[in-house]
Amino acid sequence: MGEFFANLDLGGFVEQVLSEPYGVGERPLPASAGVQDLLPVEVSGFRRGNPVSGNGQSAIYSGESGNVRVRAVWTSSVGQAQAQVEAVGQQTESGTTERLYNPDQDPSYVRAVFTNGQARMAYSRQNYFFDMQADNRAALDAFMNAFPY
């Protein structure tokens, strides 16, 4: 029986399930909850529009592959940040072609690609909550591969 499993080729599937998308758990935390720390002016080929403060910091980044709407929030607790990820996870239960979801650890995350082509990645790191909504999967991938947190 061991020989059967030794020869089983799972490709990249196991790694994708066992580690969070884009390696967000290995990234540094922001220096502060200020807009300049949370939302850099440039992320690879993406330029930030005018940031807006309110429920955290938010801005739209424009790049060759599309736009990415980013919201970054410092919450009062790790549990509150994870609860925001869980809320996004509940919103993305239907209308997706791909969904990775793990609300029970740090980082917690949900990544979804929707049937209309748009893509979303929400995740928590300690008390921080990040929510990225992109025009398409290519824009999300390019942005998330370069986003510092």
C-alpha positions as CSV (number, residue, x, y, z in Angstrom):
1,M,0.0,0.0,0.0
2,G,2.9,2.4,0.8
3,E,4.2,2.0,-2.8
4,F,0.9,3.3,-4.2
5,F,1.0,6.5,-2.2
6,A,4.7,6.9,-2.9
7,N,4.0,7.0,-6.6
8,L,0.9,9.2,-6.3
9,D,1.6,12.5,-8.1
10,L,-0.4,15.3,-6.5
11,G,1.3,18.2,-8.3
12,G,1.2,21.5,-6.4
13,F,-2.2,20.7,-4.8
14,V,-0.9,19.7,-1.4
15,E,1.3,22.8,-1.1
16,Q,-1.6,25.0,-2.1
17,V,-3.8,23.5,0.6
18,L,-1.2,23.5,3.4
19,S,0.2,27.0,2.9
20,E,-1.7,30.3,2.6
21,P,-2.0,31.9,-0.8
22,Y,0.9,34.2,-1.8
23,G,2.8,33.3,1.4
24,V,1.2,36.1,3.3
25,G,2.1,34.4,6.6
26,E,5.8,34.9,5.9
27,R,5.5,38.6,5.2
28,P,6.4,41.4,7.8
29,L,3.7,43.3,9.6
30,P,3.2,47.0,8.8
31,A,5.2,49.4,10.9
32,S,1.9,51.2,11.9
33,A,-1.7,51.5,11.0
34,G,-1.1,54.8,9.1
35,V,-1.9,55.1,5.5
36,Q,1.7,55.5,4.4
37,D,2.6,52.2,6.1
38,L,-0.5,50.2,5.2
39,L,-0.9,51.4,1.6
40,P,2.4,52.0,-0.2
41,V,2.3,54.6,-3.0
42,E,3.5,51.9,-5.5
43,V,3.3,48.2,-5.4
44,S,5.4,46.8,-8.3
45,G,3.7,48.2,-11.4
46,F,0.5,49.4,-9.5
47,R,0.1,53.0,-8.5
48,R,-2.1,54.0,-5.6
49,G,-4.9,56.5,-6.1
50,N,-5.9,58.9,-3.3
51,P,-6.4,57.0,-0.1
52,V,-9.5,57.3,1.9
53,S,-9.7,56.9,5.7
54,G,-12.8,55.6,7.4
55,N,-13.2,52.0,8.4
56,G,-9.4,51.6,8.1
57,Q,-7.5,52.8,5.1
58,S,-8.5,52.2,1.5
59,A,-7.4,53.0,-2.0
60,I,-7.6,51.8,-5.6
61,Y,-4.3,50.7,-7.3
62,S,-4.1,50.8,-11.1
63,G,-1.8,48.6,-13.1
64,E,-1.4,47.1,-16.5
65,S,-3.4,44.0,-15.7
66,G,-6.3,45.9,-14.0
67,N,-7.4,47.7,-10.8
68,V,-7.2,46.4,-7.3
69,R,-9.3,47.9,-4.5
70,V,-7.5,47.6,-1.2
71,R,-8.8,48.0,2.3
72,A,-6.5,47.7,5.3
73,V,-7.8,47.8,8.9
74,W,-6.1,47.6,12.3
75,T,-8.7,45.9,14.5
76,S,-8.8,45.7,18.3
77,S,-8.0,42.0,18.4
78,V,-6.8,39.0,16.4
79,G,-10.3,37.5,16.8
80,Q,-11.9,40.6,15.3
81,A,-9.5,40.5,12.3
82,Q,-10.3,36.8,11.8
83,A,-14.1,37.5,12.1
84,Q,-13.8,40.0,9.2
85,V,-12.1,37.3,7.1
86,E,-14.9,34.9,8.0
87,A,-17.5,37.5,7.0
88,V,-15.8,37.8,3.6
89,G,-15.7,34.1,3.4
90,Q,-19.5,33.9,3.9
91,Q,-20.0,36.5,1.1
92,T,-17.9,34.4,-1.3
93,E,-19.7,31.1,-0.9
94,S,-21.5,31.2,-4.2
95,G,-20.6,32.4,-7.7
96,T,-17.0,31.3,-7.6
97,T,-14.9,29.2,-9.9
98,E,-12.1,28.8,-7.2
99,R,-12.2,29.3,-3.4
100,L,-9.5,28.7,-0.8
101,Y,-10.7,29.4,2.7
102,N,-9.2,29.0,6.2
103,P,-10.7,31.2,8.9
104,D,-9.2,29.4,11.9
105,Q,-5.6,30.4,12.1
106,D,-3.2,33.3,11.8
107,P,-3.1,34.2,9.0
108,S,-6.7,33.4,8.2
109,Y,-7.6,33.9,4.6
110,V,-10.1,33.5,1.8
111,R,-9.2,33.8,-1.9
112,A,-12.0,33.6,-4.5
113,V,-12.2,33.9,-8.2
114,F,-15.7,34.6,-9.4
115,T,-17.6,33.5,-12.4
116,N,-17.6,37.1,-13.7
117,G,-13.7,37.0,-13.7
118,Q,-13.2,39.2,-10.7
119,A,-11.0,38.0,-7.9
120,R,-10.7,38.7,-4.2
121,M,-8.2,38.0,-1.4
122,A,-9.0,38.8,2.2
123,Y,-6.7,37.8,5.1
124,S,-5.7,38.6,8.6
125,R,-2.3,39.0,10.2
126,Q,-2.5,39.4,14.0
127,N,-4.7,42.5,14.4
128,Y,-4.5,43.5,10.7
129,F,-7.2,42.8,8.2
130,F,-6.5,43.2,4.5
131,D,-9.1,42.9,1.7
132,M,-8.1,43.1,-2.0
133,Q,-10.7,43.1,-4.8
134,A,-9.4,42.9,-8.3
135,D,-10.8,43.3,-11.8
136,N,-9.4,39.8,-12.6
137,R,-7.2,37.0,-11.4
138,A,-4.1,38.3,-13.2
139,A,-4.3,41.7,-11.4
140,L,-4.8,40.0,-8.1
141,D,-1.9,37.7,-8.6
142,A,0.4,40.4,-9.8
143,F,-0.6,42.7,-6.9
144,M,-0.5,40.1,-4.2
145,N,2.9,38.8,-5.3
146,A,4.4,42.2,-4.7
147,F,2.3,43.6,-1.8
148,P,4.6,43.8,1.2
149,Y,2.3,42.6,4.0
